Amino acid sequence: MELHNRLKELRNENGLTLKQVSSSLGLTLSAYANYEHGIREPSVDTIKRICRFYKISADYLLDLEN
């Protein structure tokens, strides 16, 4: 699964809005929306924050493991 699809899946599974996730991660709504739409790729620091937020491994987020 591509990163942008995984991000959207995680957000939906947790019943969160784009605004809630972006705010929790300290990102602008448009920046996070760009990640979910596959327009931009998050930095390594942002990937770390996403993993801590969802309590998942980077391997899972990046589809290196199921």
C-alpha positions in Angstrom: 0.0 0.0 0.0 1.3 3.4 -0.9 2.1 5.9 1.9 -0.7 8.3 1.1 -3.2 5.5 1.2 -1.9 4.2 4.5 -2.1 7.7 6.0 -5.7 8.0 5.0 -6.6 4.5 6.2 -5.0 5.2 9.6 -6.9 8.4 10.0 -10.2 6.9 9.0 -9.7 3.8 11.2 -9.2 6.2 14.1 -12.2 8.3 13.3 -10.2 11.5 12.9 -10.5 14.5 10.6 -7.6 15.9 8.6 -7.7 19.0 10.9 -7.4 16.9 14.0 -4.4 14.9 12.7 -2.6 17.9 11.3 -3.1 19.9 14.5 -1.9 17.0 16.6 1.2 16.7 14.5 1.9 20.4 14.4 1.4 20.7 10.7 -0.8 22.9 8.6 -4.0 21.3 7.2 -2.8 21.8 3.6 0.6 20.2 4.3 -1.0 17.1 5.8 -3.6 16.9 3.1 -0.8 16.9 0.5 0.6 13.8 2.2 -2.7 12.0 2.1 -3.3 12.9 -1.5 0.2 11.8 -2.6 1.2 15.3 -3.7 4.1 15.5 -1.3 6.1 13.1 0.9 6.6 13.7 4.6 10.1 14.3 6.0 11.7 11.7 8.2 10.9 13.9 11.2 7.2 14.0 10.2 7.2 10.2 9.7 8.5 9.8 13.2 5.8 12.1 14.6 3.1 10.2 12.6 4.4 6.9 14.0 4.3 8.1 17.5 0.9 9.6 17.1 -0.7 6.4 15.8 1.6 4.2 17.9 2.8 2.2 14.9 6.2 1.3 13.4 7.8 3.1 10.5 7.9 -0.3 8.8 4.1 -0.5 9.0 3.6 3.0 7.8 6.0 2.6 4.9 4.5 -0.8 4.0 7.6 -2.8 4.8 5.5 -5.1 7.0 1.8 -5.8 7.5 
